[in-house]
Amino acid sequence: MALIGVRASEASGQRKVLDGYIESAFAQNQGLKQQHFQLEKSMYALQEAKSLFFPQVGLGGSYTRAGGGRTIDIPIGDMLNPVYTTLNQLTNSQKFPQLENQSELLNPDNFYDVRLRTSLPLINTEIWYAQQIRRESISMQQAAVNVYKRRLVKDIKTAYYQYYQAGKAVDIFHTARLQAQENIRVNTSFLANGVTNSTALTRAKAELQKMEASITEAENKQRNAGAYFNFLLNRDLQADIVIDSSIFLPEEISALSTDPGNTREELLQLSQQQKIADLSYRQSKAYLVPKLSTFLDLGSQGFNWKVDNRSRYYLWGVNLQWDLFAAGQRKYKAQQAAIDVSNLQAAYNQTSLSFELEQKTAENNYRTAIASFNSAREQLRLSEKYYTDQAKVYKAGQLLYIELLDAQNQLTSARLQVSVAYAAVQTAIADIERTKATYKL
């Protein structure tokens, strides 16, 4: 998308430097790393949801030791002793002893049960919808990563041009200091030759001190701008920043591109949220579908830790869960999910409209920035001519120093305004690039 006409070699030089910084920020920025961590977390959540469809195997067991409690009385003596007595009489022997009635403890004493259970869901709509929701969440988080990237691109470009503008301001004030020093030299000569009094020299020296203070302030602003730029790249705040020597000034202004750009990732996020809300709605209405699962237990149980053919066992079964009545709980939950779907649709429509407004505003700001830049360049051209003419007249002794100083201040102000206007143009371009989502991530 060509917003302004520039020389291709110069523009590519700048893009090469900026793109290198942007790629570095993509790899190092801490905020972007946090977004990637969230994306990775969403991927693991999807794997977790998928694992619910596979068999679950677990080892369980119990051991009980009991004493006292309920018992069951078994009148084995009352039932068998009369029979045994008769048999002893018939055989004329004591081969059949008398038995005591028994009382057995109901609680198992010194009893163990160890089993390996395998369970598998056969029909479960909740975990199916949970998997679909996790899948859509990944797409939503990927869109969030790209949203952060585009904002980071804009911030880096804006910071880069602010640093460039701050550096230009330092250069301009250095030039103004040289002019102030030249004024001191000229006024010193005039004073020595009796052309003027000491007032002009005093004012020239005061102007030099003013320029020194302005240089200090401009250098501090440049350091602050550089620190912020390096902060975005997550590197040493005092690291050097390369300003490409081929950085361009727009020589020819062309019309804005009619390319509508790409779909904003924020809208993609809302779209994914809509899908998730719709899946949640359908999930909440799926309670009418019964849940069916199966299980298989392989284990051993017995007393005194005995393990043999009689203690080993298997147990297979099928579980059915069908929620038939919950006092409208599921219905109300489904209605809440339906409202979420409608709410997200309204948010999507509002956000889409706000992005259109943002894009139009960015384009209008660009046009304003271009007009301001052209005006600043013309003012600079006139200020340079005015200062040159006034300097010649002053050196000829035909002009008051205050008039020369006014021309000099106008020139310095015009130079500063050009650098500010240029940075505003580039920032406006970055803003349009952001609103149209045209930067290739």
URTATA-V213815 format. One line per field, one symbol per residue. ss: DSSP state (@ for helix, = for strand, . for the rest). burial: # if it has 16 or more other C-alpha atoms within 10 Angstrom, else .. A space follows every 10 residues. Layout:
BEGIN
ss: ???
burial: ???
END
This chain:
BEGIN
ss: ...==..@@@ @@@@@@@@@@ @@@@@@@@.@ @@@@@@@@@@ @@@@@@@@@@ @....===== ====...... ====.@@@@@ @@@@@@@@@@ @......... .====..... ========== ===.@@@@@@ @@@@@@@@@@ @@@@@@@@@@ @@@@@@@@@@ @@@@@@@@@@ @@@@@@@@@@ @@@@@@@@@@ @@.....@@@ @@@@@@@@@@ @@@@@@@@@@ @@@@@@@@@@ @@........ .......... .==....... ....@@@@@@ @@@@@@@@@@ @@@@@@@@.. ========== ===....... .========= =.......@@ @@@@@@@@@@ @@@@@@@@@@ @@@@@@@@@@ @@@@@@@@@@ @@@@@@@@@@ @@@@@@@@@@ @@@@@..... @@@@@@@@@@ @@@@@@@@@@ @@@@@@@@@@ @@@@@@.... .
burial: ...#.#.... #.##...#.. ##..##..#. ##..##.##. .##.##..## .##....... .......... .........# #..##..... .......... .......... #####.#### #.#####.## ########## ########## .######### ########## ####.##.## #.##.###.# #....#...# #.###.##.. ##.##..##. ########## ####..#... .......### .......... #..####### ########## #######... #..####.## ##........ .#........ .........# ...#..##.# #..##.##.. .#..#..##. .##.###### .######.## ..##.###.# #..#...... #..##.#### ########## ########## ########.. .
END
